[in-house]
């Protein structure tokens, strides 16, 4: 099983330098809704392996990227294409919503 990539301030540019859609889950250990959506993000990483890049970034240990994208509340999921934000979702959501967002960029 493929899990979501752990994204950090240090590897963000490298991970997102792709022509595939990139879903980034901004989360924190203390965030209840983040814990609800975490397993869904891992499922998406497995299902979209090779078609999209799915990653998670801990906002507590990686404040620079969070600040760069103006993430104020978590979970925030950003969908990037060619380094640009093409979709944004704040809060927990059903898997089907995230699948639709990714499929729209494939």
Buried (B, 14 or more C-beta within 10 A) or exposed (E): EBBBBEBBBEBBEEBBEBEBBBBBBBBBEEBEBBBEBBEBBBBBBEBBEEEBBBBBBBBEEBEEBBEEBEBEEBBBBBBBBEEEEBBBBBEBBEBEEBBEBBEEBE
